[in-house]
């Protein structure tokens, strides 16, 4: 299995809209972080597709090590 590429050392705060579907990049190769742009093609990765549960800011993981994708859980600090 491929290893994800870290796209950052801290979360990115993004505005999320309740009921909207998003595709979070799990491979770290997207140039549109934290969102998927299809750069995972040819790897074992697929985007984490999720629906925002509420409107507001979301701390989106960029290190790709979170245990709670797509949200940051502090894994980048280890």
BELSUL-V508684 format. One record per helix or strand. SS is the DSSP state (H for helix, E for strand). FROM is the first residue (numbers start at 1). LEN is the number of residues. If there is no record, write none. Layout:
[[SS | FROM | LEN] [SS | FROM | LEN]]
This chain:
[[E | 12 | 5] [E | 21 | 4] [E | 35 | 1] [E | 48 | 4] [E | 56 | 5] [E | 71 | 1] [H | 75 | 3]]
